[in-house]
Amino acid sequence: MVIADLHIHSRYSRATSRDGDLEHLDLWARKKGIGLVGTGDFTHPAWRMELREKLEPAEEGLYVLKKPYRLLDEGESPRFVVTGEISSIYKRDGKTRKVHNLLLLPSLEKGEELSERLSQVGNLNADGRPILKLDSEDLLGILLDTSPEGELIPAHIWTPHFSMFGAFSAFSTLEECFGDLAGHIHGIETGLSSDPPMNAGVSALEGLRLISNSDAHSPGKLGREASLLEIDLSYQNLLDAIRQGEESGWRGTIEFFPQEGKYHWDGHRACGVSMAPEEGEKRGNICPVCGKKMTVGVCHRVLELSGAGKADMAPYESLAPLPETIAASLGVGVTSVKVKRLYESLLCQLGPEFFILRQAKIEDVEKVAGACVAQGLLNLREGKVCWEPGYDGVYGKLHLLTEQEREELK
């Protein structure tokens, strides 16, 4: 089984870690147990130069980091596939649309060719995720004209401010967004604030692959969501899995609990106000503290587009990243020294993060990290979790054990 994370960013995107280089992406993919990683940001000239310098061909359409650049050289090398995100801001039907789209390409050469064409539309140097005044339909047309094997995946489709179905862009169907080219869309990225059960009620998604990626802005965030593939590694096999689904090796997704996503509920961050969509609807999406409009959350927007139809619901697993699981089990901050120490000890003694989260024996986890972490992980696997849902850019908070439970376990 291949764990794939196709939507990531390099240090050339805004608000990203300075460690967002190939060396650290390779390192953290190994730590996480991820076999296929997007390069991200292929449109940025300086990043493309690094990709050419530091990657070498592996299987058809895939690459590995050259040995001299590897910070860790144990086990199977993660493969890289050429990907990037475009922020399209444009007018459609008299309304400003802000849509993010993820692009996949079969080679670095095709990435160069497409970047040359997009450079005639706007500035590719300012941001690894360039902002282009380019209709999503036109972007898809340019991609397919450059490479019929290219794939466009609408990114985090429910995010309020920058997505196809988000409250502020407000497309309601693929056809509204992509026009006559809508048939070339085979999958969508559900984003951190939604999961397959939420999307299953949306008839506009029927027949589409529900894809999950991390959208990581630092290498340590790789794999907070990911997709599962049972394929022999190659770009064509990846493409077939996305386009044809289960018959070609698509096996579902690994999901953030959607409550942890930072746009799950309606709310107003400035006033510390959050609420379920039903309450937000009753209040007319007006903040009860200041009277300003609240940000309509993903949960609310999904309900607006849900109807009698049903989209396919592929298999999925709900997990939290291991550092957050440790922190929630111990009742400490995720950046604490204790969490970092236990995280590295678990990886050193038991294996990659996804193996620990999904397969490691609970008694083995207890030997390394103690009873609280072991019980917290068991609760996570069994879905025995409590949440303070995220809203208006504020991530949700995970609770796995009560303070009384921690004292009893200690």
C-alpha positions in Angstrom: 0.0 0.0 0.0 1.3 3.4 -1.0 0.5 6.5 1.2 0.4 9.5 -1.1 0.5 13.2 -0.2 0.2 15.2 -3.4 -0.5 18.7 -2.2 2.4 20.4 -0.3 4.3 23.6 -0.5 8.0 24.6 -0.6 9.7 27.4 1.2 9.0 29.6 -1.9 5.3 29.8 -0.9 4.1 32.5 1.5 3.8 31.6 5.2 5.9 28.5 4.9 8.8 27.0 6.8 12.4 27.8 5.8 12.9 24.0 6.1 10.6 23.5 3.0 13.3 22.1 0.9 13.7 18.7 -0.8 16.1 17.4 1.9 13.6 17.9 4.7 10.6 16.8 2.6 12.5 13.5 1.9 13.4 13.2 5.6 9.8 13.8 6.9 8.3 11.5 4.3 10.5 8.8 5.6 9.6 9.6 9.2 5.9 9.6 8.4 6.0 6.5 6.2 4.8 8.3 3.0 5.8 6.7 -0.3 4.7 9.4 -2.8 5.0 13.1 -2.3 4.1 16.1 -4.5 6.9 18.5 -5.2 4.6 21.4 -4.8 5.3 24.9 -6.3 6.6 23.6 -9.7 5.8 27.0 -11.2 8.4 28.9 -9.1 11.6 29.3 -11.2 14.0 28.9 -8.2 12.2 25.8 -7.0 12.2 24.3 -10.4 16.0 24.8 -10.5 16.3 22.9 -7.2 14.1 20.1 -8.5 16.3 19.7 -11.6 19.5 19.8 -9.5 18.5 17.5 -6.6 16.1 15.0 -8.1 16.8 12.0 -10.4 14.4 9.8 -12.3 13.0 6.7 -10.7 9.9 5.0 -12.2 8.1 6.6 -15.2 7.1 10.1 -14.3 8.5 9.9 -10.7 11.7 11.0 -9.0 13.9 10.4 -6.0 16.2 12.7 -4.1 19.8 12.1 -5.1 21.9 10.4 -2.4 24.2 13.3 -1.5 21.2 15.4 -0.4 19.5 12.8 1.8 19.5 13.6 5.5 18.4 10.0 6.2 19.0 7.0 3.9 17.2 4.2 5.5 14.5 2.1 3.9 12.7 2.8 0.6 13.2 6.3 -0.8 10.0 8.3 -1.1 9.1 9.2 -4.7 8.3 12.7 -5.9 5.7 13.7 -8.5 5.5 17.1 -10.1 2.7 19.1 -8.5 1.8 22.7 -7.8 -1.2 24.9 -6.7 -2.5 27.9 -8.6 -4.6 30.6 -7.0 -7.0 31.8 -9.7 -8.8 35.1 -9.0 -11.1 36.3 -11.7 -14.6 37.5 -12.6 -17.3 35.0 -13.6 -21.0 35.9 -14.1 -20.4 39.3 -12.6 -18.9 37.9 -9.3 -15.3 37.7 -8.1 -14.2 34.1 -7.9 -11.2 32.9 -5.9 -10.4 29.3 -6.6 -7.3 27.2 -5.7 -6.5 24.3 -8.0 -3.9 21.5 -7.7 -2.0 20.5 -10.8 -0.3 17.2 -11.5 2.2 16.7 -14.4 4.0 13.7 -15.8 7.5 15.2 -15.8 9.7 18.1 -14.9 9.9 19.0 -18.6 6.2 19.4 -18.8 6.3 21.5 -15.7 8.8 23.8 -17.4 6.6 24.0 -20.5 3.4 24.8 -18.5 5.3 27.3 -16.4 6.5 29.1 -19.5 2.9 29.4 -20.7 1.6 30.6 -17.3 4.4 33.2 -17.0 2.7 35.0 -19.9 -0.5 35.3 -17.7 1.1 36.6 -14.5 4.1 36.7 -12.2 5.4 33.3 -11.1 8.4 34.7 -9.1 6.5 36.3 -6.2 5.0 33.1 -4.7 5.3 29.4 -5.0 1.5 29.4 -5.2 1.1 32.1 -7.8 -2.0 34.3 -8.0 -3.2 34.5 -11.6 -6.0 36.3 -13.2 -7.0 33.2 -15.0 -10.4 31.5 -15.1 -10.3 27.9 -13.8 -11.7 26.6 -17.0 -9.0 28.4 -19.0 -6.3 27.0 -16.6 -7.6 23.5 -17.2 -7.6 24.1 -21.0 -3.9 25.3 -20.9 -3.0 22.3 -18.8 -4.6 19.8 -21.1 -3.1 21.5 -24.2 0.3 21.3 -22.6 -0.1 17.7 -21.5 -3.2 15.5 -21.9 -1.7 13.4 -19.0 -1.9 16.4 -16.7 -4.5 16.3 -14.0 -6.3 19.2 -12.3 -7.8 18.6 -8.9 -9.9 21.4 -7.3 -8.2 22.1 -4.0 -9.8 22.0 -0.5 -13.1 22.6 -2.2 -15.1 23.8 0.8 -12.6 26.3 2.3 -14.6 29.6 2.7 -12.3 32.1 1.0 -10.3 30.3 -1.8 -12.1 27.2 -3.3 -14.6 26.0 -5.8 -17.5 25.4 -3.4 -16.5 27.8 -0.6 -19.0 30.3 0.7 -17.2 33.3 -0.9 -16.7 31.8 -4.4 -20.0 30.0 -4.3 -20.0 27.8 -7.4 -22.5 25.0 -6.8 -21.4 22.5 -9.6 -18.4 21.5 -11.5 -20.0 22.8 -14.7 -20.4 26.2 -13.2 -16.7 26.4 -12.5 -15.2 24.5 -15.4 -17.8 24.8 -18.2 -17.4 22.5 -21.1 -14.2 21.0 -19.6 -15.9 19.7 -16.5 -15.7 16.2 -17.8 -11.9 16.3 -17.4 -12.2 16.6 -13.6 -12.0 13.2 -12.0 -11.4 14.0 -8.4 -11.6 16.7 -5.8 -9.7 17.5 -2.6 -12.1 17.5 0.3 -9.8 19.6 2.6 -9.1 19.3 6.3 -12.5 20.6 7.5 -14.5 17.9 5.8 -14.4 14.1 5.4 -16.1 11.5 3.2 -19.3 11.1 5.2 -19.9 14.9 5.0 -19.3 14.9 1.2 -21.4 11.8 0.6 -24.6 13.8 0.7 -23.5 16.2 -2.2 -24.9 15.0 -5.5 -22.5 17.4 -7.4 -19.7 15.1 -6.4 -21.1 11.8 -7.8 -18.6 9.8 -9.7 -15.6 11.9 -8.5 -12.7 10.6 -6.4 -12.5 12.1 -2.9 -8.8 12.9 -2.5 -7.0 14.0 0.7 -3.7 15.7 1.0 -2.0 17.7 3.8 -1.5 21.1 2.0 1.5 21.2 4.3 3.4 24.5 4.7 6.2 22.8 6.6 7.7 19.3 6.2 6.6 18.2 9.7 2.9 18.6 8.6 3.2 16.1 5.8 0.5 13.4 5.9 -1.9 15.1 8.2 -4.2 14.0 5.4 -3.2 11.5 2.7 -4.5 9.1 0.1 -4.1 5.3 -0.1 -3.1 3.6 -3.3 -2.5 -0.1 -4.1 -0.4 0.4 -7.3 3.0 -0.3 -8.8 4.7 3.1 -8.6 4.5 5.2 -11.8 2.9 8.4 -12.8 0.5 6.6 -15.2 -0.6 4.2 -12.5 -1.3 7.2 -10.1 -3.2 8.9 -12.9 -5.3 5.7 -13.6 -6.1 5.4 -9.9 -7.4 8.9 -9.7 -9.3 8.7 -13.0 -10.7 5.1 -12.7 -10.9 4.6 -8.9 -11.0 1.3 -7.1 -10.5 -0.9 -10.2 -7.1 0.8 -10.8 -5.9 0.8 -7.2 -7.6 3.7 -5.4 -8.1 2.6 -1.8 -9.5 5.6 0.0 -8.0 8.3 2.3 -6.5 9.0 5.7 -8.5 11.9 7.2 -8.0 14.7 9.8 -11.0 14.6 12.0 -13.0 17.4 10.3 -13.7 19.1 13.6 -9.9 19.8 13.8 -10.0 21.8 10.6 -9.9 25.5 11.0 -13.1 26.3 9.1 -15.4 23.5 10.3 -18.0 25.6 12.2 -19.4 29.1 11.6 -17.7 31.8 13.6 -15.9 35.1 14.2 -12.3 34.8 15.4 -12.0 38.4 16.5 -14.8 37.9 19.0 -14.0 34.2 19.9 -17.5 33.2 18.7 -18.2 29.8 17.1 -21.4 27.8 16.5 -22.9 24.9 14.7 -24.3 25.7 11.2 -27.9 25.5 12.4 -27.3 28.2 15.0 -25.4 30.3 12.4 -28.4 30.0 10.1 -30.8 31.1 12.8 -28.6 34.2 13.5 -28.4 35.1 9.8 -24.6 34.5 10.0 -24.3 37.6 12.2 -21.9 37.6 15.1 -23.9 38.0 18.4 -21.0 40.0 20.0 -20.1 42.7 17.4 -22.9 42.4 14.8 -20.5 41.8 11.9 -20.8 38.9 9.5 -19.3 35.6 10.6 -17.3 33.3 8.4 -19.6 30.6 7.1 -17.9 27.3 7.9 -17.4 24.2 5.8 -20.1 22.2 7.7 -22.7 24.9 6.9 -21.7 25.1 3.2 -21.8 21.3 2.8 -25.3 21.3 4.2 -26.4 24.0 1.7 -25.3 21.8 -1.2 -26.5 18.5 0.2 -29.6 17.0 -1.4 -31.4 13.8 -2.2 -28.5 12.5 -4.3 -25.6 10.6 -2.9 -22.0 10.6 -3.9 -19.9 7.5 -3.5 -18.2 7.3 -0.1 -14.8 5.6 -0.5 -13.1 3.9 2.5 -11.4 6.2 4.9 -9.6 6.3 8.2 -9.8 9.2 10.7 -6.6 9.9 12.5 -4.8 12.8 14.2 -1.0 13.4 13.7 1.1 11.5 16.2 2.5 14.6 18.0 -1.1 15.9 18.6 -2.1 12.4 19.8 0.7 12.4 22.3 0.0 15.9 23.5 -3.8 15.3 23.8 -3.1 12.1 25.8 -0.8 13.8 28.2 -2.7 17.1 28.4 0.4 19.2 27.4 1.2 21.5 24.4 2.0 19.9 21.1 5.3 21.9 20.9 6.5 20.8 24.4 9.9 19.1 24.8 8.2 16.0 26.3 6.1 15.5 23.1 9.1 15.9 20.9 11.1 13.4 22.9 8.4 10.8 23.0 7.7 11.3 19.3 11.3 10.6 18.4 11.5 7.7 20.8 8.4 6.1 19.2 9.8 6.5 15.7 13.2 5.2 16.7 11.9 2.1 18.5 8.7 1.2 16.6 8.8 2.6 13.1 7.3 5.4 10.9 4.4 7.6 12.2 1.7 6.0 10.1 2.7 2.5 11.3 2.4 3.6 14.9 -0.9 5.3 14.4 -2.5 2.5 12.4 -0.8 -0.8 13.2 1.6 -0.8 16.1 0.6 -2.9 19.1 -0.8 -0.8 21.9 1.4 -2.7 24.5 4.5 -1.8 22.4 3.4 1.9 22.5 3.0 1.7 26.2 6.5 0.4 26.8 8.0 3.3 25.0 5.6 6.2 25.8 3.6 5.1 28.8 0.0 4.2 29.7 -1.5 7.6 28.9 -0.2 7.7 25.4 -1.1 4.1 24.8 -4.7 4.6 26.0 -5.0 7.9 24.0 -3.9 6.1 20.8 -6.4 3.3 21.4 -9.2 5.9 21.9 -8.1 7.6 18.7 -8.3 4.3 16.7 -11.7 3.6 18.2 -13.0 7.1 17.5 -13.5 7.9 21.2 -12.6 11.5 20.9 -14.0 14.9 22.0 -13.6 18.1 20.1 -13.7 21.9 20.3 -14.5 22.4 16.6 -12.4 24.8 14.6 -13.8 28.0 13.1 -12.8 31.2 11.1 -9.1 30.2 10.9 -8.8 28.7 14.4 -7.9 25.0 14.5 -10.1 22.7 16.6 -8.8 21.1 19.8 -8.6 17.4 20.3 -9.3 15.7 23.7 -8.5 12.0 24.2 -8.4 11.6 28.0 -9.9 13.5 30.9 -7.6 14.7 33.7 -9.1 12.1 36.0 -8.3 9.3 33.5 -4.7 10.5 33.2 -4.3 10.4 37.0 -5.8 6.9 37.2 -3.5 5.6 34.3 -0.5 7.2 36.0 
